[in-house]
Amino acid sequence: MPSSAFLAQPLQPGDYYLTPEGYMVFTEQYHRRRGSCCGNGCRHCPWRKNKADK
């Protein structure tokens, strides 16, 4: 679980982008600042076991 200090921070430029379908996708920058894996299989997760499964 992210620290309370992280939760208090607003999103920063480069933390996400919107797909053509309108979905918000968090970037690796966001995940590294978050500090841990959420376990949801995020597209840009730096902690994924097998990055070849994109």
KEMAR-399959 format. One record per residue: chain; residue in three letters; residue number from 1; x, y, z of N, C-alpha, C in turn. Coordinates in pm, whole numbers, always signed. Layout:
// KEMAR-399959
<A,ALA,NUM,<X,Y,Z>,<X,Y,Z>,<X,Y,Z>>;
...
END
This chain:
// KEMAR-399959
<A,MET,1,<+85,-118,+0>,<+0,+0,+0>,<+89,+123,+0>>;
<A,PRO,2,<+53,+225,-81>,<+133,+346,-87>,<+131,+421,+47>>;
<A,SER,3,<+238,+496,+70>,<+245,+573,+194>,<+146,+688,+191>>;
<A,SER,4,<+112,+740,+308>,<+18,+852,+316>,<+77,+976,+251>>;
<A,ALA,5,<+210,+991,+253>,<+275,+1105,+186>,<+252,+1098,+36>>;
<A,PHE,6,<+256,+977,-22>,<+231,+963,-165>,<+85,+996,-197>>;
<A,LEU,7,<-7,+946,-116>,<-150,+967,-141>,<-188,+1115,-138>>;
<A,ALA,8,<-112,+1196,-65>,<-142,+1338,-54>,<-94,+1417,-176>>;
<A,GLN,9,<-16,+1356,-265>,<+39,+1426,-381>,<-60,+1422,-497>>;
<A,PRO,10,<-77,+1536,-564>,<-160,+1534,-685>,<-84,+1469,-801>>;
<A,LEU,11,<-156,+1429,-903>,<-90,+1375,-1022>,<+0,+1482,-1081>>;
<A,GLN,12,<+113,+1439,-1135>,<+210,+1530,-1193>,<+214,+1509,-1343>>;
<A,PRO,13,<+265,+1610,-1417>,<+278,+1592,-1563>,<+362,+1468,-1592>>;
<A,GLY,14,<+315,+1386,-1683>,<+385,+1264,-1719>,<+344,+1142,-1638>>;
<A,ASP,15,<+253,+1158,-1543>,<+207,+1045,-1461>,<+109,+955,-1535>>;
<A,TYR,16,<+44,+1007,-1637>,<-55,+928,-1710>,<-76,+984,-1850>>;
<A,TYR,17,<-143,+906,-1932>,<-189,+955,-2062>,<-326,+894,-2087>>;
<A,LEU,18,<-399,+951,-2180>,<-532,+901,-2215>,<-524,+825,-2347>>;
<A,THR,19,<-585,+709,-2350>,<-591,+631,-2474>,<-696,+693,-2566>>;
<A,PRO,20,<-697,+656,-2693>,<-800,+706,-2784>,<-942,+671,-2737>>;
<A,GLU,21,<-954,+564,-2657>,<-1084,+523,-2605>,<-1123,+602,-2480>>;
<A,GLY,22,<-1030,+683,-2428>,<-1059,+766,-2311>,<-1015,+708,-2178>>;
<A,TYR,23,<-941,+597,-2180>,<-892,+538,-2056>,<-767,+610,-2008>>;
<A,MET,24,<-754,+626,-1876>,<-634,+684,-1817>,<-536,+571,-1791>>;
<A,VAL,25,<-413,+585,-1844>,<-310,+483,-1827>,<-194,+546,-1749>>;
<A,PHE,26,<-162,+488,-1633>,<-52,+540,-1553>,<+80,+496,-1613>>;
<A,THR,27,<+178,+587,-1611>,<+310,+561,-1669>,<+403,+498,-1565>>;
<A,GLU,28,<+519,+453,-1612>,<+619,+398,-1522>,<+663,+503,-1420>>;
<A,GLN,29,<+670,+629,-1464>,<+704,+739,-1372>,<+610,+739,-1251>>;
<A,TYR,30,<+481,+727,-1276>,<+382,+726,-1168>,<+404,+606,-1075>>;
<A,HIS,31,<+421,+488,-1136>,<+435,+366,-1056>,<+561,+371,-969>>;
<A,ARG,32,<+670,+421,-1022>,<+794,+430,-943>,<+776,+526,-825>>;
<A,ARG,33,<+706,+637,-848>,<+680,+731,-739>,<+586,+669,-636>>;
<A,ARG,34,<+492,+587,-682>,<+399,+520,-592>,<+474,+426,-499>>;
<A,GLY,35,<+573,+355,-554>,<+663,+277,-470>,<+633,+131,-452>>;
<A,SER,36,<+521,+80,-505>,<+490,-62,-491>,<+391,-104,-599>>;
<A,CYS,37,<+384,-234,-620>,<+292,-289,-720>,<+153,-303,-658>>;
<A,CYS,38,<+51,-268,-735>,<-87,-282,-687>,<-146,-418,-721>>;
<A,GLY,39,<-79,-492,-810>,<-124,-626,-845>,<-233,-631,-951>>;
<A,ASN,40,<-261,-519,-1018>,<-366,-516,-1119>,<-317,-539,-1261>>;
<A,GLY,41,<-189,-569,-1278>,<-135,-595,-1412>,<-126,-471,-1498>>;
<A,CYS,42,<-89,-361,-1439>,<-80,-233,-1511>,<+18,-242,-1628>>;
<A,ARG,43,<-14,-175,-1736>,<+64,-178,-1859>,<+209,-136,-1839>>;
<A,HIS,44,<+234,-37,-1756>,<+370,+17,-1740>,<+431,-14,-1604>>;
<A,CYS,45,<+386,-118,-1538>,<+436,-154,-1405>,<+583,-196,-1412>>;
<A,PRO,46,<+671,-128,-1337>,<+812,-167,-1338>,<+840,-291,-1255>>;
<A,TRP,47,<+742,-343,-1183>,<+760,-460,-1098>,<+702,-587,-1159>>;
<A,ARG,48,<+651,-580,-1280>,<+595,-701,-1343>,<+700,-808,-1355>>;
<A,LYS,49,<+660,-930,-1327>,<+753,-1043,-1330>,<+802,-1071,-1472>>;
<A,ASN,50,<+710,-1066,-1568>,<+744,-1101,-1705>,<+697,-991,-1799>>;
<A,LYS,51,<+785,-896,-1831>,<+747,-785,-1917>,<+717,-828,-2060>>;
<A,ALA,52,<+754,-949,-2098>,<+727,-999,-2232>,<+578,-1027,-2253>>;
<A,ASP,53,<+499,-1029,-2145>,<+356,-1058,-2156>,<+273,-936,-2192>>;
<A,LYS,54,<+334,-832,-2244>,<+260,-710,-2279>,<+163,-743,-2384>>;
END
